[in-house]
Amino acid sequence: MVGTSELQDHVKLARDYALEGFYDSSIIFFDGAIAQINKLLSTLDDPLDRAKWMNVKKALTEETEVVKQLDAERRAFKDIPLGRRPPSPPISTKSSFVFQPLDEYPTSSGAPMDDPDVWRPPTRDNANRRTARGGQVGMRKSPQDGAWARGATRAGASGRGAKAAGSSKSNTGVRASTAGKKGPGSGKSGKADSVNGDAEDGKSRRGQYEGPDSDLAAMLERDVLDSTPGVTWDDVAGLTEAKRLLEEAVVLPLWMPEYFQGIRRPWKGILMFGPPGTGKTLLAKAVATECGTTFFNVSSATLASKWRGESERMVRCLFDLARAYAPSTIFIDEIDSLCNARGASGEHESSRRVKSELLVQVDGVSNTSTNEDGSRKIVMVLAATNFPWDIDEALRRRLEKRIYIPLPNSESRKELIRINLRTVEVSSDVDMDEIARRTEGYSGDDLTNVCRDASLNGMRRKIAGKTRDEIKSMSKDDISKDPVAMCDFEEAISKVQPSVSAADIERHEKWFSEFGSA
Ligand SMILES: Nc1ncnc2c1ncn2[C@@H]1O[C@H](COP(=O)(O)OP(=O)(O)OP(=O)(O)O)[C@@H](O)[C@H]1O
């Protein structure tokens, strides 16, 4: 069991380092805290506890993203010659990001944050606060400013996508983005051409939300991100078969809607399952980028929350919204915490209703309705879980494709290490084959931790025994000039142990042989 005081210490250190501008160290502590929560999550069965900790994880992930953004900004700023630097406020004051106070987090896995049955619906203030956190102030549209009006153009939507560089997540846990679509396997962030060829000509891309919950829709709409998730197939190491399947199941129906008719109709839903940290979320983001569609990134924790009667409405509204923005992909992470077997002990009436609503909605994703221009309103449900055996049987049937996302094999591990080390200098003595051999059983996330740890060893050596002031006065170039060497990897591997157990893998493989559908 993870000690919450240790977790709080890590979060505090992460924030202290961020405030002092030591972004690398800050990111390490944030990642460490998130890894602790992941570990905790893998031990929790109670959906409510899981939902609470998922919320904490989500908030910390957002904070990490902000620190990474600041770090990237600082690096970019450093690269501009002095004379050409624009007069801008110091980096630390640029973002209106506000850390969530530590005491807003649950104090232990079992301790209630609130009355678990009556969670407040998000308020506009909350939403604004989250928006500010992500540094996206003023970028989102409200229904009043025409975001829902007929005639909003795809080109317009894509333009918005091009505008924002950062990422932000939502108060509601729903995030949507319209990504630039590219050809299969093409390079990074593609230009905003269109799935149905309607981007450049400015035809209407999306209709108007016509449901009864305009407030809820507005709240969800506020969380429509103006940026692409920015992950491409190339950023995902290995998983060739999963990429092929996702391309066939999600991307191709969007490109060739006429072909995917009748018996060839697109799959209603796709489930990605496998051990934690194997790249399921990364794949979902890559699908969004490659599809160039509106991407709704929904955390189950949000949908599972028990605002009286709001949750089913939210599910309904989300799907209405996805249809209005079609073609869309709805990604539901940790779907097990929302859809564990119905009738399970402790199941709450409201969560039963949410599940039923989700089933109805997934059923309704029959892709028969059409846009004004006659193209079909394709909505695809993409779900991910580390506990596929906990999923309700009825939902399992509706997630027609069930794709196993395994631990990386040796080749994928090497690719993953290369991807992770893209931005740092690597010494010629680094033996990838040897590292891949010694990291058998590591997940992608574990390997990323190894790479991060190894890449920081040079700095650790340089600052060892120095005071804070001495460190601050050191030249950053001096700190970062040592390339990452094999000895750094050896040290990192000895510190970072694999997080996935053999028993867990066995259980996934068994479930795959029983229920997999690739
Ligand atoms: N195949 C991969 N290619 C590149 N990076 C990967 C891959 N798998 C995992 N990673 C790294 O691990 C991190 C976590 O991956 P991701 O969140 O996609 O895993 P997940 O399977 O969704 O985990 P969880 O089930 O815990 O949510 C990524 O940010 C990335 O750094």
The ligand as an SDF file (V2000), in Angstrom:
LIG
                    3D

 31 33  0  0  0  0  0  0  0  0999 V2000
    4.5930    1.5420  -26.8560 N   0  0  0  0  0  0  0  0  0  0  0  0
    5.0560    2.6610  -26.3040 C   0  0  0  0  0  0  0  0  0  0  0  0
    5.7570    3.5370  -27.0350 N   0  0  0  0  0  0  0  0  0  0  0  0
    6.2470    4.6700  -26.4790 C   0  0  0  0  0  0  0  0  0  0  0  0
    6.0910    5.0040  -25.1840 N   0  0  0  0  0  0  0  0  0  0  0  0
    5.3980    4.1540  -24.4060 C   0  0  0  0  0  0  0  0  0  0  0  0
    4.8370    2.9520  -24.9210 C   0  0  0  0  0  0  0  0  0  0  0  0
    4.1980    2.3130  -23.9130 N   0  0  0  0  0  0  0  0  0  0  0  0
    4.3270    3.0850  -22.8250 C   0  0  0  0  0  0  0  0  0  0  0  0
    5.0540    4.1820  -23.1080 N   0  0  0  0  0  0  0  0  0  0  0  0
    5.4420    5.2190  -22.1280 C   0  0  0  0  0  0  0  0  0  0  0  0
    4.7210    4.9670  -20.9400 O   0  0  0  0  0  0  0  0  0  0  0  0
    3.8800    6.0720  -20.6030 C   0  0  0  0  0  0  0  0  0  0  0  0
    2.5370    5.5520  -20.1580 C   0  0  0  0  0  0  0  0  0  0  0  0
    1.8660    5.0160  -21.2810 O   0  0  0  0  0  0  0  0  0  0  0  0
    0.2740    4.9850  -21.3660 P   0  0  0  0  0  0  0  0  0  0  0  0
   -0.3080    5.9810  -20.4200 O   0  0  0  0  0  0  0  0  0  0  0  0
   -0.1220    5.0750  -22.7830 O   0  0  0  0  0  0  0  0  0  0  0  0
    0.0100    3.5310  -20.8210 O   0  0  0  0  0  0  0  0  0  0  0  0
   -1.3790    2.8770  -20.4670 P   0  0  0  0  0  0  0  0  0  0  0  0
   -1.3100    1.4980  -21.0090 O   0  0  0  0  0  0  0  0  0  0  0  0
   -2.5050    3.7370  -20.9240 O   0  0  0  0  0  0  0  0  0  0  0  0
   -1.2620    2.8710  -18.8970 O   0  0  0  0  0  0  0  0  0  0  0  0
   -2.4430    2.8450  -17.8110 P   0  0  0  0  0  0  0  0  0  0  0  0
   -3.1760    1.5990  -18.0750 O   0  0  0  0  0  0  0  0  0  0  0  0
   -1.7150    2.8540  -16.5100 O   0  0  0  0  0  0  0  0  0  0  0  0
   -3.2640    4.0870  -18.0600 O   0  0  0  0  0  0  0  0  0  0  0  0
    3.7980    6.9080  -21.8620 C   0  0  0  0  0  0  0  0  0  0  0  0
    3.6710    8.2570  -21.5570 O   0  0  0  0  0  0  0  0  0  0  0  0
    5.0950    6.6190  -22.5520 C   0  0  0  0  0  0  0  0  0  0  0  0
    6.1050    7.4430  -22.0470 O   0  0  0  0  0  0  0  0  0  0  0  0
  1  2  1  0
  2  3  1  0
  2  7  2  0
  3  4  2  0
  4  5  1  0
  5  6  2  0
  6  7  1  0
  6 10  1  0
  7  8  1  0
  8  9  2  0
  9 10  1  0
 10 11  1  0
 11 12  1  0
 11 30  1  0
 12 13  1  0
 13 14  1  0
 13 28  1  0
 14 15  1  0
 15 16  1  0
 16 17  2  0
 16 18  1  0
 16 19  1  0
 19 20  1  0
 20 21  2  0
 20 22  1  0
 20 23  1  0
 23 24  1  0
 24 25  2  0
 24 26  1  0
 24 27  1  0
 28 29  1  0
 28 30  1  0
 30 31  1  0
M  END
$$$$
